[in-house]
Amino acid sequence: MISENSLLSHWQIGKSLIHKFWISVTEEELEKTRGSLSAIVALIQQKYGHSREVILGILEDLSKEADSTNNVGSELTKAFHQPR
């Protein structure tokens, strides 16, 4: 599972990853979540109807992509790849 503390420490990168995949989620909506993982998941569920597990799986995939193409630091990778 994604660590909320790790997500908050990389919030700018996290917002970018979320908006990249879920384009209907606006920057303003993400700001309102204040980095709360449960609020982010609820927002995506509301807009797209995905299950929590699907959302977390996609976030993991996005973090792998970012790590390989943009050399995002290992802390972000750890944040998105913690065991569920």
MDAnalysis code that builds the backbone (N, CA, C; Angstrom):
import MDAnalysis as mda
import numpy as np

u = mda.Universe.empty(252, n_residues=84, atom_resindex=np.repeat(np.arange(84), 3), trajectory=True)
u.add_TopologyAttr("name", ["N", "CA", "C"] * 84)
u.add_TopologyAttr("resid", np.arange(1, 85))
u.add_TopologyAttr("resname", ["MET", "ILE", "SER", "GLU", "ASN", "SER", "LEU", "LEU", "SER", "HIS", "TRP", "GLN", "ILE", "GLY", "LYS", "SER", "LEU", "ILE", "HIS", "LYS", "PHE", "TRP", "ILE", "SER", "VAL", "THR", "GLU", "GLU", "GLU", "LEU", "GLU", "LYS", "THR", "ARG", "GLY", "SER", "LEU", "SER", "ALA", "ILE", "VAL", "ALA", "LEU", "ILE", "GLN", "GLN", "LYS", "TYR", "GLY", "HIS", "SER", "ARG", "GLU", "VAL", "ILE", "LEU", "GLY", "ILE", "LEU", "GLU", "ASP", "LEU", "SER", "LYS", "GLU", "ALA", "ASP", "SER", "THR", "ASN", "ASN", "VAL", "GLY", "SER", "GLU", "LEU", "THR", "LYS", "ALA", "PHE", "HIS", "GLN", "PRO", "ARG"])
u.atoms.positions = np.array([
    [0.845, -1.182, 0.000],
    [0.000, 0.000, 0.000],
    [0.887, 1.241, 0.000],
    [0.405, 2.282, -0.594],
    [1.128, 3.540, -0.672],
    [1.124, 4.203, 0.696],
    [2.260, 4.686, 1.107],
    [2.372, 5.397, 2.372],
    [1.924, 6.839, 2.192],
    [0.993, 7.271, 3.032],
    [0.504, 8.652, 2.938],
    [1.621, 9.641, 3.234],
    [2.486, 9.325, 4.204],
    [3.606, 10.211, 4.517],
    [4.557, 10.341, 3.336],
    [4.831, 9.245, 2.666],
    [5.703, 9.297, 1.499],
    [5.051, 10.063, 0.362],
    [3.750, 9.887, 0.193],
    [3.029, 10.610, -0.846],
    [3.103, 12.108, -0.578],
    [2.902, 12.514, 0.660],
    [2.958, 13.934, 0.999],
    [4.344, 14.515, 0.778],
    [5.386, 13.735, 1.046],
    [6.741, 14.260, 0.874],
    [7.096, 14.435, -0.597],
    [6.345, 13.816, -1.492],
    [6.556, 13.940, -2.937],
    [5.261, 14.394, -3.610],
    [4.555, 15.309, -2.966],
    [3.224, 15.686, -3.402],
    [3.204, 16.252, -4.818],
    [4.154, 17.098, -5.188],
    [4.150, 17.687, -6.532],
    [4.284, 16.601, -7.600],
    [5.145, 15.650, -7.384],
    [5.307, 14.541, -8.333],
    [4.053, 13.678, -8.325],
    [3.532, 13.410, -7.129],
    [2.327, 12.591, -7.021],
    [1.141, 13.200, -7.749],
    [0.953, 14.514, -7.601],
    [-0.144, 15.191, -8.296],
    [0.017, 15.066, -9.801],
    [1.218, 15.218, -10.259],
    [1.482, 15.122, -11.697],
    [1.152, 13.728, -12.225],
    [1.548, 12.712, -11.488],
    [1.263, 11.328, -11.897],
    [-0.237, 11.058, -11.923],
    [-0.923, 11.526, -10.907],
    [-2.369, 11.306, -10.827],
    [-3.080, 12.005, -11.981],
    [-2.732, 13.254, -12.207],
    [-3.389, 14.015, -13.282],
    [-3.041, 13.446, -14.658],
    [-1.849, 12.910, -14.803],
    [-1.442, 12.321, -16.084],
    [-2.366, 11.164, -16.477],
    [-2.707, 10.339, -15.528],
    [-3.527, 9.166, -15.830],
    [-5.021, 9.479, -15.761],
    [-5.420, 10.178, -14.723],
    [-6.837, 10.505, -14.526],
    [-7.045, 11.975, -14.868],
    [-7.081, 12.278, -16.135],
    [-7.103, 13.654, -16.641],
    [-8.310, 14.450, -16.141],
    [-9.402, 13.782, -15.817],
    [-10.588, 14.483, -15.310],
    [-10.426, 14.960, -13.877],
    [-9.397, 14.501, -13.197],
    [-9.114, 14.966, -11.838],
    [-8.298, 16.250, -11.969],
    [-8.880, 17.352, -11.520],
    [-8.230, 18.650, -11.701],
    [-7.200, 18.931, -10.610],
    [-6.323, 19.876, -10.918],
    [-5.331, 20.312, -9.926],
    [-6.030, 20.842, -8.675],
    [-7.106, 21.589, -8.869],
    [-7.851, 22.149, -7.741],
    [-8.414, 21.037, -6.850],
    [-8.975, 20.003, -7.463],
    [-9.516, 18.880, -6.690],
    [-8.408, 18.160, -5.925],
    [-7.266, 17.994, -6.579],
    [-6.145, 17.338, -5.895],
    [-5.655, 18.179, -4.724],
    [-5.601, 19.489, -4.902],
    [-5.195, 20.373, -3.808],
    [-6.143, 20.241, -2.620],
    [-7.439, 20.107, -2.892],
    [-8.423, 19.973, -1.814],
    [-8.224, 18.703, -0.997],
    [-7.615, 17.676, -1.585],
    [-7.371, 16.441, -0.837],
    [-6.247, 16.607, 0.176],
    [-5.429, 17.644, -0.022],
    [-4.276, 17.925, 0.853],
    [-3.354, 16.717, 0.977],
    [-3.310, 15.898, -0.072],
    [-2.415, 14.750, -0.095],
    [-2.917, 13.540, 0.664],
    [-4.148, 13.589, 1.147],
    [-4.711, 12.460, 1.877],
    [-4.987, 11.314, 0.900],
    [-4.348, 10.189, 1.124],
    [-4.498, 9.049, 0.240],
    [-5.949, 8.604, 0.156],
    [-6.636, 8.557, 1.279],
    [-8.036, 8.132, 1.257],
    [-8.898, 9.127, 0.479],
    [-8.599, 10.427, 0.589],
    [-9.356, 11.435, -0.161],
    [-9.061, 11.341, -1.657],
    [-7.813, 11.072, -2.010],
    [-7.439, 10.918, -3.417],
    [-8.152, 9.711, -4.014],
    [-8.115, 8.597, -3.300],
    [-8.787, 7.384, -3.772],
    [-10.282, 7.643, -3.923],
    [-10.900, 8.285, -2.929],
    [-12.341, 8.579, -2.991],
    [-12.668, 9.474, -4.188],
    [-11.829, 10.458, -4.452],
    [-12.026, 11.360, -5.589],
    [-11.993, 10.595, -6.908],
    [-10.998, 9.732, -7.054],
    [-10.876, 8.952, -8.288],
    [-12.034, 7.953, -8.408],
    [-12.419, 7.348, -7.289],
    [-13.561, 6.432, -7.305],
    [-14.823, 7.158, -7.742],
    [-15.014, 8.361, -7.249],
    [-16.210, 9.139, -7.582],
    [-16.239, 9.476, -9.069],
    [-15.093, 9.866, -9.608],
    [-15.044, 10.289, -11.017],
    [-15.026, 9.120, -11.999],
    [-14.373, 8.024, -11.613],
    [-14.152, 6.937, -12.564],
    [-14.798, 5.613, -12.180],
    [-15.181, 5.450, -10.924],
    [-15.811, 4.212, -10.490],
    [-14.856, 3.048, -10.269],
    [-13.542, 3.327, -10.256],
    [-12.560, 2.261, -10.024],
    [-12.578, 1.825, -8.557],
    [-12.221, 0.579, -8.321],
    [-12.068, 0.102, -6.941],
    [-10.758, 0.641, -6.364],
    [-10.666, 0.621, -5.053],
    [-9.442, 1.055, -4.363],
    [-8.237, 0.269, -4.866],
    [-8.414, -1.035, -5.027],
    [-7.311, -1.889, -5.456],
    [-6.833, -1.515, -6.857],
    [-7.764, -1.229, -7.744],
    [-7.406, -0.822, -9.107],
    [-6.640, 0.497, -9.072],
    [-7.129, 1.448, -8.294],
    [-6.469, 2.756, -8.198],
    [-5.048, 2.603, -7.674],
    [-4.884, 1.845, -6.609],
    [-3.546, 1.662, -6.048],
    [-2.625, 0.941, -7.027],
    [-3.165, -0.025, -7.769],
    [-2.372, -0.724, -8.780],
    [-1.916, 0.220, -9.891],
    [-2.809, 1.091, -10.320],
    [-2.452, 2.055, -11.363],
    [-1.402, 3.026, -10.842],
    [-1.548, 3.483, -9.608],
    [-0.547, 4.375, -9.029],
    [0.817, 3.705, -8.976],
    [0.841, 2.425, -8.663],
    [2.105, 1.691, -8.658],
    [2.714, 1.656, -10.055],
    [1.884, 1.373, -11.068],
    [2.363, 1.346, -12.454],
    [2.882, 2.713, -12.885],
    [2.161, 3.768, -12.525],
    [2.592, 5.116, -12.886],
    [3.930, 5.467, -12.249],
    [4.123, 5.037, -11.024],
    [5.386, 5.351, -10.357],
    [6.550, 4.608, -11.006],
    [6.301, 3.382, -11.472],
    [7.344, 2.642, -12.190],
    [7.716, 3.365, -13.479],
    [6.696, 3.835, -14.194],
    [6.925, 4.568, -15.439],
    [7.742, 5.833, -15.175],
    [7.349, 6.576, -14.162],
    [8.054, 7.815, -13.827],
    [9.494, 7.525, -13.429],
    [9.695, 6.457, -12.685],
    [11.033, 6.104, -12.234],
    [11.926, 5.752, -13.419],
    [11.398, 5.025, -14.378],
    [12.225, 4.599, -15.502],
    [12.447, 5.694, -16.536],
    [11.458, 6.567, -16.743],
    [11.605, 7.583, -17.788],
    [12.113, 8.915, -17.275],
    [11.863, 9.218, -16.018],
    [12.248, 10.527, -15.482],
    [13.257, 10.448, -14.353],
    [13.718, 9.244, -14.029],
    [14.657, 9.057, -12.928],
    [14.175, 9.690, -11.632],
    [12.890, 9.480, -11.322],
    [12.342, 9.954, -10.059],
    [13.049, 9.196, -8.949],
    [13.334, 9.875, -7.869],
    [14.108, 9.300, -6.776],
    [13.527, 8.034, -6.184],
    [14.360, 7.295, -5.513],
    [13.952, 6.011, -4.956],
    [12.893, 6.152, -3.874],
    [12.815, 7.296, -3.217],
    [11.786, 7.481, -2.185],
    [10.390, 7.421, -2.787],
    [10.193, 7.998, -3.976],
    [8.890, 7.923, -4.622],
    [8.580, 6.478, -4.983],
    [9.563, 5.781, -5.506],
    [9.366, 4.376, -5.854],
    [8.968, 3.583, -4.618],
    [9.647, 3.804, -3.510],
    [9.309, 3.115, -2.261],
    [7.886, 3.464, -1.837],
    [7.527, 4.729, -1.975],
    [6.192, 5.171, -1.540],
    [5.091, 4.466, -2.299],
    [5.301, 4.223, -3.583],
    [4.262, 3.607, -4.404],
    [4.350, 2.092, -4.463],
    [5.399, 1.500, -3.908],
    [5.572, 0.051, -4.034],
    [5.576, -0.685, -2.712],
    [5.020, -0.099, -1.687],
    [4.938, -0.813, -0.426],
    [3.913, -1.918, -0.546],
    [4.181, -3.066, 0.079],
    [3.226, -4.194, -0.016],
    [1.862, -3.812, 0.506],
    [0.857, -4.346, -0.124],
    [-0.527, -4.089, 0.314],
    [-0.876, -4.892, 1.507],
])
